[in-house]
Amino acid sequence: MIITCPLCKKTTTWEENPWKPFCSERCKLIDLGKWASEEYRIEGNEDDKEEEESKKAEG
C-alpha cells in the first residue's frame, strides 16, 4: 500500500516501513518534537482548563 507522509508529503510504502505513518525516522522525530514543544495540542473542555490552572497556582 502506498501512503503519503503526513509531515513532508513524500510517498512511501506501508509494508516494511518501520516509521509508519512517516516516511523516515527524521519525519517521525520532527513530529515528536512538535508534540513535545506543544506546537500540536488537543483541545479539552473548559473544566480541564480550570483544573490545569488550579494545579499551576498550587505549584
C-alpha positions as CSV (number, residue, x, y, z in Angstrom):
1,M,0.0,0.0,0.0
2,I,1.3,3.4,-0.9
3,I,0.9,6.2,1.7
4,T,1.8,9.8,2.0
5,C,4.0,11.0,4.9
6,P,1.8,13.4,7.0
7,L,4.8,15.7,7.6
8,C,6.8,16.1,4.3
9,K,4.1,14.6,1.9
10,K,6.6,12.2,0.2
11,T,5.1,8.8,-0.8
12,T,6.3,5.6,0.8
13,T,5.0,2.1,1.3
14,W,3.2,0.9,4.4
15,E,4.8,-2.6,4.2
16,E,8.3,-2.9,5.7
17,N,8.3,0.7,6.8
18,P,9.4,0.9,10.5
19,W,8.5,4.6,10.8
20,K,4.8,4.3,9.9
21,P,2.9,6.5,9.0
22,F,6.0,8.7,8.3
23,C,8.5,8.1,5.5
24,S,11.6,8.3,7.7
25,E,13.0,8.4,11.2
26,R,13.6,12.1,10.6
27,C,10.0,12.9,9.9
28,K,8.9,10.8,12.9
29,L,11.3,12.8,15.2
30,I,10.3,16.1,13.9
31,D,6.6,15.2,14.6
32,L,7.5,14.1,18.1
33,G,9.4,17.4,18.7
34,K,6.3,19.3,17.7
35,W,4.2,17.5,20.3
36,A,6.9,18.0,22.9
37,S,7.1,21.7,22.3
38,E,3.3,22.0,22.3
39,E,3.0,23.1,18.7
40,Y,0.3,20.4,18.4
41,R,-2.5,20.5,21.0
42,I,-5.6,18.6,21.6
43,E,-8.3,20.9,22.8
44,G,-10.0,20.0,26.0
45,N,-13.2,21.3,27.6
46,E,-13.4,24.3,30.0
47,D,-13.3,22.0,33.1
48,D,-9.9,20.7,32.0
49,K,-8.6,24.2,31.6
50,E,-9.8,25.3,35.1
51,E,-8.2,22.2,36.6
52,E,-4.9,22.8,34.9
53,E,-4.9,26.5,36.0
54,S,-5.6,25.5,39.7
55,K,-2.7,23.0,39.6
56,K,-0.4,25.7,38.3
57,A,-1.5,28.0,41.1
58,E,-0.8,25.3,43.8
59,G,2.5,24.8,42.2
